[in-house]
Amino acid sequence: MNFKIAVVSFLVMKSSLIIYGQSVSPQALITTFSHQNSTQVEPRIKTYGFLHSETTGITSYVIINGKAKPIQFRADSDPFAMKSFDALKPRISLPNTDGKKLFLIGQYFSAPKHTHSCPQCADSEEYREFKLVDWFIIAPFKVVRDDCGPCAYLRPENLRTKTALELKDFDDFEGRDSLDVRRFQRKKRLRYRGRI
């Protein structure tokens, strides 16, 4: 094997640095290094449990290290994933937003942001940006019964169990008619205990 060993030596001469025989001003070198350090590494795409809260402020949360973190979806989220997620009817989404049934796949950006503040707005809240790539629900899942109009929809007596998503579980959106709903569901993984 051949190895190339590079030796960098810095010589300060008349306010300039000599690097590999090239003259570079100290300010140009500082600017170059600070630009490289300021370039943020993109977060990895991961799967997160999703929570929803009915409030006048932020309503979407993901589970990070066992804690609910408020998020807002980025404009560069996958358009089809966003449309289909937004179109999932509340009778499906609301009973399953406990962080254990409905999951988001995407990038969680840890830099803090704040919602807009104005006299007529809700108080400014801290949140993180989330780039949605895809989402899914674990089947079987809970669904609010069809005849439940203004009822207390999260009471056990008003919920039913559904084994799979159907096209009718989505409000109309562009691309709905060709939607393969199997894309957005996973079967519950069975855990087997080993013999004792």
N, C-alpha and C positions, 0 to 999 in steps of 0.2 A: 504494500500500500504506500502511496505517496501522500505526504502531508505537506500542505503549504502553511508556513508559520509567518504571520504578519506582525512586524514590530512597528509600533507607532511611537514616534518620539516627537515631543513638542519643544520647539525652541522659540523663546520670545525675543524678537528682534524688531526694534522700532515699531511697536504697537501692532505687530502682525504675528501670526503663528505660521510655522513652516510644518506642513503635514505632507509626508511623501514627496517633499520637494516642491509643493505648491503653496503659495502664499495666500492665507485666508485671514481676514480681520477677525478679532475676537467677537465683535458684535454679530457678524454673520454666523459664526460658529454657535453662539448662544441662541440666536434665532432658530437655527436648524435643529438644535437639540430640544428646545422648548416646543417647537412644532411637532416633533416626533412624540414627545411626552403627552401633548394635549390631544393627540389622536386617540379617541376612545375605542376600546375593543368592543365589538358587537357582542351582546349577551348570547349565550347558547339558547337554542330552541328546546324548550322543556314542556312538560305537561303539568298543569296546575288545576287544583280543585277550584270551582267557581262558586261564589256566594253573591246573593242579591239582597239588597236591603231597600225597602220602600221608604225613601226619605225625599226631602226637597233638594238635597245636595247630591253627592256622589252615591250611586246605587250599585256599582260593580266592584267586586273584590276578588282577589285570588289568595290562596293559602300559601304563605312563605314561611317555612320553618314552624308550622303549626299556628301561625298568626294570620289574621285577615288583613290584607293590605289593599287600600283603595287604589283603583286604577281608572284610567281613561284610555280608550282605544286610539291608537295612532292612525293618522290619515293614510299611511302606507300599509295598513293591514290588508290581507288578501280580500279583494272585493267580494268574491263568491262566499267565502267563509263568513264575512260580516253580514252580507245580505241574508244568508240562510239562518244565521244565529239570531239576527234581529226578527226574522219572520217566524221563528219557533213560537207557537201560541203560548200565552201565559198559563193556560190550563196544564201545559206540559212543563214549561220552564220553572214556574214558581214553586211547585212542590218538591223540585229536585235541585234547588240551589242551596244545598247545605254543605257543599264542598266535597261530597262523597259520591254524587251521581252524575253531575254535569261537569265536564272538564274542558279547559281551554289549552290549546297547543300554540305556543308562541314564544316571544321574547319579552322578558320583563326588564325594563330599563330602571336601574336603581337611583338615578339622579332625581332628587325631589323637584316637583313642580307644584304650582298653586293655581286653583281655579280663579276665574275672573272675580273681581270685587267691585260692587257698585251698590248704590242705595236700595235699588229694587231687587237685587240678587240675594241669594243665600250667602251666608258668611263664607269667606274664602277658605278653602280646604286644601290640605296637602295631599298629593297623589303621586303615582308613578305612571309612566307611559307603558302601554302594553301593545305589542304588535301581534295581532292575531294571524295565525297561519292556518289553523283548522280547529275543530271542536268535536266533541262526541258526548253521548250519554250512555250510561251503563244500563243495559236491560237485564231483567225487568225493572220498570220504574213506576212511580206514582203519577196519576193523572186525576185532575178534578173531574168529577162526573159530569156528563153532558147536560143534565137538567139543573145544574147548580148555577143559578143566575147571580143574585146578590147575596148568596149564602156565604158563611165563613168558610172559605175554600180550603183552608189548611187544617180543618178539623178532620180527624180520622174517618168519621162517618161520611164525609163528603169526598173522600178519595177512593180511587180504584187502582188496581194494578194492571199495567199494560206491558205486554211482552215485546213489542216492537214498534218502531216509528212507522207512520204512514204519511202519504203525501198530504192528507187532510189535516195533519198536525202543524202545517206551515201556512201562514198567511201568504197571499200572492206576492211574488217578487219576480224580477226578470231572471229567467232560467229555471223557475220552479217546475215547469211542465216536464223538463228533461232530468229532473233531480232523481238521483239514486239514493234513497234515504238510508240504505245500508252503510253508506260512507260515514254517517254520523252516529252510528251506534256500535257498541261493543257488548259482548256477552260477559256476564259476571264470571270472574275467574273463581273456580272452585279451589279451595285450599284443603289439602289432605294432610292429616296428621300421620307421622311415621309411627311404626309399631313401637310400643313401649316394652 
